[in-house]
Amino acid sequence: MPEISRFYGIIIKLFFGDHPPPHFHAVYGEYVALFNIDTLDMIEGDLPPRARKLVVEWASTYQQDLKRMWMKQQFQKLPPLQ
């Protein structure tokens, strides 16, 4: 699964052949969660509250890029959370 970004120990991944709805994976240590790209809701898994907040903050900045990647199935690295 291609790594899209990495920040504060959180790894963001996207897999093009994955099931709907459009989503990305966030990995933080032993925690793994799936986030809906359209709503930024956590739809599966578990993350500590602080990590979840950071993921949503990052994803809100790059939401259109994530949608475009999912639709076009073209991988690109995105900057980390600043």
C-alpha positions, 0 to 999 in steps of 0.5 A: 500500500503506497505511503502518501504522507508521514507526520508525528509518527502517523503514516497515511496510506492509500490503496487504489484497488480497495473497497468503497467508500473512498478512504485512506488508512492511518497507521500510528504504532499498533493503531490502524484506522480508515477515514472516509475521504468525503466526510473525514469520519473514521469509519473503521479501526481505532486511533488515540484522540490526539492522533485522530485529530492530527489526521483529520487536520491533515486530511482537511488540508489535502482532501481534494488531492486525496479525492483526485488520487482515489478517482484517477488512481494516480499516486502522489506524495503529499506534504506532512502536517505543518 
